[in-house]
Amino acid sequence: MLKLLKVRNFALMEELTIEFDKGLTVVTGETGAGKSMIVEAIATLCGSRMEQVLIRSGKDYTEVTGVFGIQPAITERLKQSGISVENDLIIRRKIEKGKRQNSYINDQIVSVNLLKEIAREMVDLIGQYENQSLFFAKNHLLLLDSFADIGDVKSEYANNFHRYRQAHKQLQNLLEKIRQKDDKIDYLKYQIDEIEKADLQPGEEEELNAEKDLLTSSEKRSLLSGEIISNLYEEENSLLERTAQAKKSFDELCNYDKKLLKLNEKLETIVFSIDDIYRELSSYHSQIEFSQERLDFVQDRLETINKIRKKYGKTLQEINHYLGNLRKDLTTIETQDETIKKLQERIKNTETILNKQAQQLTERRRSAAVTLQKKILELLFQLGMKKARFEIQIADKEMDETGKDDVEFFISTNPGEDLKPLRKIASGGEISRISLSLKAVLSEADKIPTIIFDEVDTGIGGRIAEAVGSLLVKISKKHQIVCITHLPQISVFADNHILVTKEIKGKQTFAKVAQIDGETRKLEIARMLGGKDITKKTMEHAAEFLEKRQQK
């Protein structure tokens, strides 16, 4: 619902704020006062192009802001676009002289296309405006289905169609795999065989690297250990010989001073340790071997491990996981003939169900279309379009998520004219009355909360104008209605009445807007009845109009 409209430097409107309420709101005023500018401003909020001619003379920019109640239907779409949503939706349009126009939703700049997409869910501009919902043939099917009350059948059909499409997609994928089957099987078997033959073991790479280091260092290790053995024992004046000589002298020293016995024991331990080191190192030295054959094997094995890791995973766990997936894919391909057979059977059964449900939808739609056509024609007759023909055409189409029906509304407004798509109607007055009739019949089905009617009273008056007013009231029970009108017969039906006046100050013209009721409203109704010269009689006539409306 539109809650507030604020304009700055917009044509005749320098700075205006208009609050809107639920129910039926009429906007009246003398010709040229600026009533159409209100609709133009709302159209701007809905994505109509902002032309620089709309900028008020002497100003550098124009700006229009609208505050709307949020709808659950568009909340998710806004979130997908990264726009935060709380209580209200604020749309703002701005254009500066010589610069591009900008659009904002909740202070976040957006494209005009997104703005139009969102606005179409909130506002229906009835007149000659591009976002009028009834101009979009795709909406005709939705409106007819809602009128036919086939939501349950349609939902069940849509679920089945979704499953049908998923199964069909799965089948196509499998058939594509069959076309590549032989090559795919050979490649999968090759990969599986390569990993299995490699037979990688936990910790194997670390052990092999350690062994490789030992093999490549065998010559150096033999040389170093030999030098140590020679220094410890084998060469003349070796470390063991000198420490043994020192021990012998220490033994003799202890004969003279017993306090040195503990120290002598330490030296004895050193002598034994040197002897142990010599014996163990000699054993180690004798076991040092170099095998080129073993080194070649270790290096080849490490190369195999490295190749497997590069192709199938960095760790043994990743490689085994990849191997498991390969085996699973191979099993799937080798057994897919049976899977394909089951899928084809499922698709066939689902298609049978879908065709039956689609036929039910078509029958319900055709039956509802006859009733809807009749109701629309009755209302068009009441609205003075006695020669009009209205037809809902249902054509076959390829099955999709809505069924097998293309639905479009057609109309002929004058005798002898062929039926034409509703979107081809040129007259603003005809568009408004046709839309009014459709909205009246489909008010329960139509989910757009705010409807703006412009030119709804073109070429009518008297009893037909009253019929228009009654229909507007009916629609306003389910929607917020804003109607620009020149007719008192329509104005008296309003729950809210906005008066637009023009004021001239010096060389400038200003549009003023006010909510009116009571005597002020009676005076405006009298003006609409009798023109500028308001007499006592026209005031009484206005009071009578208002009183009759209140009684209804």
ABEGO torsion letter per residue (X at the ends): XBABBBBBGBEABABBBBBBBBEBBBBBEBBGAGAAAAAAAAAAAAGBBBBAAABBBGBABBBBBBBBBBBAAAAAAAAAAGBBBBABBBBBBBBBBGBBBBBBBGGBBBBAAAAAAAAAAABBBBEBBAABAAABAAAAAAAAAAAAGAAAAAAAAAAAAAAAAAAAAAAAAAAAAAAAAAAAAAAAAAAAAAAAAAGBBBGAAAAAAAAAAAAAAAAAAAAAAAAAAAAAAABBGBAAAAAAAAAAAAAAAAAABAAAAAAAAAAAAAAAAAAAAAAAAAAAAAABBBBAAAAAAAAAAAAAAAAAAAAAEABAAAAAAAAAAAAAAAAAAAAAAAAAAAAAAAAAAAAAAAAAAAAAAAAAAAAAAAAAAAAAAAAAAAAGBAABBBBBBBBBBBBBAAEABBBBBBBBABBGBBBBBAAABABAAAAAAAAAAAAAAAAAABABABBBBBGAABGBBEAAAAAAAAAAAAAAAABBBBBBBABAAAAAABABBBBBBBBBBEABBBBBBBBBBEAAAAAAAAAAAAEABBBAAAAAAAAAAAAAAAAX
